[in-house]
Amino acid sequence: MSALGKAIRGYLDALEPTASPHTLRAYAQNLEALRRFAAAAGVESPRGLARGLLRAFLAELHGRGLKRPSIARYLAAVRAFVRHLIRRDLLRQDPTVALRTPRHRRPLPIQLGEGQVSELIAAAKTPRERALLETIYGGGLRVSEALGLDRDDLDLQRGIARVRGKGRKERLAPLGGAAVRALREHLASPPPRGDPRPVFLGRRGARLGPRAVHRLIVACAARAGLDGRTKPHTLRHSFATHMLDRGADLREVQELLGHKSIATTQIYTHVSMERLKRVYERAHPRARRTALEEGCAGR
């Protein structure tokens, strides 16, 4: 293994205690692509990571047809790796300083109305499916957080779950009455053969996986006649939007979602504003423009 490959392995090992499995997989893939590109250019040492090489690497990613968000994720992994090399005295200067992260407009997340969430959950066929959807929406959980729940993490008397979020950070998430009732019904049945700890098990007795949840959401959305783009994360988006619509403070929603930065939570204020604008345009007597105004605007 080259010195660069060993350095990448050492960085991933150092990252493992605090990063999520998803982040580890993504960084490993991104940095392996960098290692292969560097090897093809004759660079096998961390000290060979010059600015020109990294620019050529980003250009090669662009040439593959990768979109800006994907290239930005590659660059984020490279920057984090370079900072690690500098801390370990394996690199003296930061070659990523002059590299620009590709800018992209972050699309507003899809969210469902309160009635649509009820229709989605009503389309669930089993107590387990209903409990899973109620738990994700009731606590605003990421799918990985809901699937990572063990029975010991639930305090149904208080309506609280101990959740492991990104970076393996723990927080307490409220569940709500509907989620508690659904969980009680689901957990009243004896668990199938297999690991008795997880709250949500698959047919073979192992912890339910994210692909199964994705298929469930798509099927429920189809049965309920909802937007075909509805995904598991849509319930989390809807949770945040509905909380803000009903008067919750942005900082409170940040805490509930487990966001490290409030900037991540602020996107939901835009979602709420878009909804308010639509309500305003429908309801306010002077909101609609006249045909003359629209004609002038189009000139």
Buried (B, 14 or more C-beta within 10 A) or exposed (E): EBBBBEBBBBBBEEBEEEBBEEBBEBBBEBBEBBBEBBEEBEBBBBBBBBBEBBBBBBEEBBEEEBEEEBBBBBBBBBBBBBBBBBEEEBBEEBBBEEBEBBEEEEEBBBBBBEEBBBBBBEBBEEBBBBBBBBBBBBBBBBBBBBBBBBEEBBEBEEBBBBBBBBEEEEBBBBBBEBBBBBBEBBBEEEBEEBEEEBBBBBEEEEBBEBEBBBEBBBBBBEBBEBEEEBBBBBBBBBBBBBBBBEEEEBEEBBBBBBBEEEEEBEBBBEBBEEBEEEEEEEEEEEEEEEEEEEEEEEE
